[in-house]
């Protein structure tokens, strides 16, 4: 009987431990689960977490607009010169013939077909008047970029181009990046690359010459806006320390906005010429042609939804946490018991849901119901030292106040002064009190008072009373 009891307790312990570990993953995921059930002193309760949709190819949900609207070739039919041989001018574009037409939607179809499909503009017949084209990609939804924007040209890459973004559905625009064969001549800007950027200059708008040279190179057709290289400034070259990046995105509004768009605009200003002088006797050589555009991202749902649906030509978040709106940007009716707030990536790995609460419930501060879950509190989520945070099992008991004007959260017990700067405890330094002072000292951070984030896994002490109770019940049953 005792042997059977031991086996029963062992099986029970194994099952409970597995149940505990499934709420504390071994790797930091995509915040794709909004809630789960956990046991607490109050019984079976919901543990709410931050969540967001998986990244996807966002070009399948966009609307494309060209300006001027008649800039696509084929109406009337036109003959072009081949790039590889500019004196072989027998390539046709005819909008009335499917095999010879090059409409805008061919920038977003599945590649790999032979011959390649692509959109193509009219040729530079009106030279010296500039050949200008605006290609606008609109989602009618706020999108968060998660990978590089990549344009693949079937023609030579433009000698002058600007990539622009909008955060207000095309009402206003700001540049993302300038591209030119000569940045000083085209835009009076010193040429730079993304490798020249630092954490402090990440938001700088640069002009690069990396993607404008080369007229007919077969394997050199892409133009990029490097998202991942910018992520790497915080997360490391192989993006191993995503905790640091997400911590910065969570605490710095300007950084979040930099990777957020509602629309993109590609301004083509000068086609590839391959020479210092334009051959006015052979203007059919000069045009724009794009075979593919890649935009990888996710719906912005303010960490309140794990899925986004496309219905009636419109994207919208499937909101959780008693929130509503296309971006889960407000509380549901009768759930304004406290002000709406976006979810938080912190504390890692599950974040904080910041759920909306019913109006008849006051600003009650709930206890921390278990060491595995994050209780929904009115306080700000715990902060971590971003310079030292690993990607999993991070906990910092110190809580911080919030600089509301820029959503900057002073970390490690720092306090916000006049909504402008953080006043840090003696053990910490940095703009957000995110760095331990001992990091700059000889020997680094050692000891319990070093300010390093704790790497201890979550406590399982809460399981012991439950096991003792179950063991007692089993013993009584056995004695009977």
Secondary structure, 3 states (H helix, E strand, C coil): CHHHHHHHHHHHHHHHHHHHHCCCCCCCCCCCCCEEEEEECCEEEEEECCECCCCEEHHHHCEEEEECCCCECCCCCEEECCCCCCCCCCEEECCCCHHHCCCHHHHCCCCCCCCCCCEEECCCCCCCCCCCEEEEEEEEEEEEECCCEEEEECCCCCCEEEEEEECCCCCCCEEEEEEECCHHHHHCCCECCHHHCCCCCCCCCCEECCCCCCCCCCCCCEEEECHHHHHHHHHCCCCCCHHHHHHHHHHCHHHHHHCEEEEEEEEEEECCCCCCCCCCCCHHHCCCEEEEEECEEEECCCCECCCEEEECCEEEECCCCCEECCCCCEECCCCCCCCCCCCECCCCCCCECCCCCCCCCCCCCCCCCCCCCCCCCCCCCCCCCCCCCCCCCCECCCCCCEECCCCEECCCCCEEECCCEEECCCCEECCCCCEEHHHHCCCCCCCCCCCCCECCCCCCCHHHHHHHHHHHHHHHHHHC
